Amino acid sequence: FVQRSEWNLQLMTQRALEAEGNVEKLKQKIFVLQGELESSKAENENLKAGQTPDLGAMKHNIDFALQNLHKIIMGANWSIKQLASGAESLHFVAEVLESTGKINEVEADKE
């Protein structure tokens, strides 16, 4: 029983580490998208100033940024779900280990 609990704990720890890795990747993608957003803002300012940039390129940049943003949002949602699931599992394992400790205490008291 204890071995199974330890195995579950290791599995949940591995899941949490994977989710943290995904969060890091998402942070990097966000950084790239922020750069693209700044570029789009600059193009917008140029339009307001009366300059005419390549509208096709601007539309392409916006579409690309939106696609990446949607991917990041989906990845972030998945990572959050994984972290929440891992936290619930770790909580369960902790409760099981606490129960095991209480059982051991009762058995020790009987002896």
JOQUIZI-V95348 format. One line per field, one symbol per residue. ss: DSSP state (h for helix, s for strand, l for the rest). A space follows every 50 residues. Layout:
# JOQUIZI-V95348
ss: ???
This chain:
# JOQUIZI-V95348
ss: lhhhhhhhhhhhhhhhhhhhhhhhhhhhhhhhhhhhhhhhhhhhhhhhll llllhhhhhhhhhhhhhhhhhhhhhhhhhhhhhhhhhhhhhhhhhhhhhh hhhhhhhhhhl
